[in-house]
Amino acid sequence: VRSWQAYRARFIEPSRIHGGLRFWEANREALEAARLAYGVPEEIVVAIIGIETIQGRNTGKFPALATLATLAFDYPPRADLFRRELEALLLLARESRRNPAAYSGSYAGALGIPQFLPSSIRNWGVDFDGDGLVDLSASNADAIGSVANFLASHGWEAGSAIAAPANASGERINELIEAGIVPRLTPAEMAAYGVAPAVEAPQLPCALIDLVTPDQATEYWLGYRNFYVITRYNRSSFYAMAVYALSLELKQERAARLAAR
C-alpha cells in the first residue's frame, strides 16, 4: 500500500541530512558552479544524490551487463526499455574504452553516484571536473554537473517555484488528480475545482499533487514546472516531493550552521 508518510520517513532522516551537509561542504565549489551553469540550486542537487545513493555510499553491486540483459529478455513488461539500456551500456563502454562487464549498479541497471541509466549518462553526463572523462562513479563533480544538466535539459526554470502546500476539497478535485502532474492551471484557475494555496503561491501553471497515506488525511500540494522536471528523474510524485522536502531541510540546516559560526 502506498503511503506518503512512510515514504517520506525513509528519505527525510538524519543520515541523509547530515551526510548531505557534509557532501555540500566538501563539494561547495562544484555545486556553486553547477548552479551558475545550469540554474539548479545546490540543495536540489544534494537532495537528489542523497536520496539516490546517500551521497555515493550505496551505488549498488549488481553487474550491470548481466542485470540489463536479464531484464531485456526475461522481463516482458519493460523489455523494450531495458533492451535500449543494454545497447546504451555497450555503446557507453565502447566510448569510454571500458569492459562492459566492469560496470556495476542497481538491480535495474542504474549507475554511479546519481544512479543514471546508461542512456542518461550518454545523453546528459558531464565531465564537470575537466579530466576528459565522464565518471559518475568516482567523481563527485561529474555527478553534480550531470544531475544539474539533466534537470536543466528537461526544462528546469532557474529561480522559479517548485511546490506549495494546498487545501483541496469537494468532488471536482478528482478531475485535477486524474489530469496528471503536467502543470496546466494557475492557482486562481484551480479555485473552481475546490483548491486553494495554503500559503501565498505564484500564479503560474501547476498541477494538483495528492500525497496519500492510508488512514490519514491526504496531503495536497501545488506542483509547478520544476516539480514536474524532478519527476523526469524518477516518475513519481512521492519521489519529487521527497527531493523537495529534503532540499528544504538541507537548506535550512546549512543556513543555521553558517549563522552559528
N, C-alpha and C positions, 0 to 999 in steps of 0.2 A: 504494500500500500504506500503510495507516495505521501510523504509528509515533509512540508517545508521546514518545520521546526527541527525535525530530526536531521534533515539535510544540512541546515544552517549550522547546527551544533557540530557536525563533522568538520567543518571548514573554518568557522569563526571561533578559533580556540587558541590557547596560549602559544603552542609551538609554532603555529603559522604567523601569529602576530610578532612574537619575539624574534623568530627566525627571519621574518620579513624585514624587520627593522635592522637586524644585523646585515642582511643582504643589501638593503638600501644604503646603509653607511659604507659598506665595503665597495659598492659599485656606484657611488654617488655621481661620478663624472659621466659614466656611460648612460646612466638613467637621465641625467640632465641633457646630454647630447641627443638622446632619443626623443625627448620632449621637444627640443628645439627643431629637430629634423622632421618629426612626424606629427607633432601636436598632441601626443598621448601623454597624460600626466604620469609621473613616476609611480604613484600609488596604484594605478591601474595595472601597469606592467608588473610591479612587485606582487600584487594580489593574484594575477593570473599564474605567475610562476610558483607562487606559494600554494595555490590550490592544485595545480598540476602535479608538482613533484616535491613540495616543501623545500623550495629553493634548490632543487637538484639533488636532494637526498634520496629520492625514490624514483628513479627514471625507468625502472623495470629491467628484468633479467631474461626475458623471453627472447630466443633467437628470432630476429625479425623476418629473415628469409623463410624459415620453416613456418612461422606464425602466419605470414601473409599467404603463403602457398596453401596452407590448410584452409584458411578462411576463403580463399579464392575458389577452391574446388570442392570443399566439403561443407560449405555454409550457403546454401542456395538463396536465402532471403537477401543477402547483400553481396552476392558473388561478383557482380559487375564492379562494384566499388573496390573490392579487395583485389580483383584482377588488375584494375588500373593502378592500385597502390603497389602491387607486386612488380608491375612493369616500371613504375616510377622508382622503386628501390633499386632495380637493376641498372636503370639509367643513372641514378644518383651515384651508385657505386662506381660505374664506369667514369663518370665525370670527375669524381673525387679520387679516382685511382685507388679504390679500396676494394677488398674482397667483400662481396655482398653478404657472405656468411659471417662477417665480422660485426655486423650491426645487431644490437640488442635493444629491446624496448618493452612496451606494454603488451598485454595479452591481445591487443587489437592492432599492433604494429606501429604505435606512436613512438617517436624517438626523441631522446635528448631532454634537456632541462625544461623546454616549453612543451614537450610532447607533440611535436609536429608529425603529421603523416608524411611519408616520403614525397608525395606530390607537393605538399605545402612547403617543404624545405626547398624543392626545386623552384617553386613559384615565388616564395616570399622570404626565403632565407637570406640573411645579410651578413657579409663579412664586416662586422662593425668594429673589430679591433685592428683591422688593416693588415692582417698577416697573410693575406692571399687565400685563406681557406674559410669556408662556412662550416663551423664546427659547433653544433648545438649541444654536444655532449660535454665538452671541456671548456668552452669559452662563455663565461657569463655575459660578456659584451655582445657576442654574436646572438645569444639567446634574447637579450634585452632589445637589440636593434630589430631582430626578426619579429618578435611579438608586436612591437610598435609599428613596424612596416605592414604586418598582416592587418592590423586594425585600421591603419590609415588607408590601405588599399581597398578595404571593404567599406569605406565611407565615414570613418571617424571624423567628427567635427570638433576641431580644437576649441576649447573653452565653452562648449555647449553642454546643456543638461544631459544627465544620464537617466535619472528616475526621480520620482517624487511620490510620497505616500498619498493615498486617495481614500475617500469614503465612497462606497457604492452600495446601492440597494434597489430593489424592485426587479420586475421581470425582464426589463429591457437590457440589463447588464449582460445577460447571456448572449445577446446579439453581438456585443462588443467582444466577448470572450471567444465566441465562435468565429469571429472575423480574423482572429490570429494576432500575431505580435508585430506585424508591419505597422509602423506609425502612420496613421491616416487622419485622425481628427484632433483638433485642438481641445484643451480642457473645456473651453467655453462651449464647443460643439458637443462635448460629451454630457453636458448638463441635461440635455433632453433624454438621455438614457439612464439618468439617476446617478451620475458620477460627478463628484466634486473633489478638487485637490484638498488635502488635509492641511497643507501649508501653501504659501504663495508659490505658484508654479508658472514657468514660462508658457506663453500662449504659442506653442509650437506643436506640430503634429506629434501625436503619441498614440500608444495603444494601451488598453486596459490589461494589466497583468494580474492574474489571480494566483496567489500562493496558498495552496490548500494544505491544511493539517487536519487529519481525522479528529473528530470530537472537539474541534476548536473553531472559532470564527475564522473565516478566510481573510487573509491579509491582501489588500488591494494596493496596487501601485500604478502610476503612470510610467510607461516605458517609452523614453524618447529615442531619437535616431541612434544615439550612442549605445543605448541598452540593446537595441536590435543588432548593432555591429558586434557586440560581445557575443551574441548568440550565433554569429557566424563561426566563432571559435569552437563553441560547443552548443548544439542546437537545443538548449534547454533554458527555460525562464528561471528555473531554480539555480542553474549554474551562473547565469548572468547576474542574478540578484546576489548570489554569494560573493562573486567578484566585487560587486559594488559595495556590499556590506563590509567585506574585509578591507577594501581600499579606504573606506571611511575610518575604520578602526586604526589602520596604519597611519593615515594622515594625522589623525587626532593625537595618537600616542607620540608620534615623532615631534609634532609641534609642542607637546607638553614637555618632552625631554629636552628639546632645544631651548625652551623658555627657562628650564630649571638649571641650565649650565651657568 
